[in-house]
Amino acid sequence: LRVPWWRYALWAIADVEANYMVVLAYRYTSVASVMLLDGFTVPGAMLVSWILLRAQYRKAHLAACAVCLCGLGLTVFSDSSHDDTTSHAWLGDLFVICGAS
């Protein structure tokens, strides 16, 4: 291997923590919200590839990303607009978004 072993270990730890956050989100929010918000992976990957790899995207790609982000925003708004004061669905949404990014 030409890459030091500790880099693989760091990537493995990051992957495990992201999966843990997504699984932890199931405690606070619904399965539907977790599945929908896990779609944040696509815009996150687009952003990282644009920054690190200088990937070029067409207007159609950016429009699809904008639609995805609008849907994610509506999902978070829907979860946080319930009148139930004991519900912590927003916390589950936050865990999913952090885990997906």
Summary of the structure (lengths in Angstrom):
residues: 101
radius of gyration: 16.1
end to end distance: 27.4
largest distance: 55.1
contacts: 255
relative contact order: 0.20
helix: 76%
strand: 0%
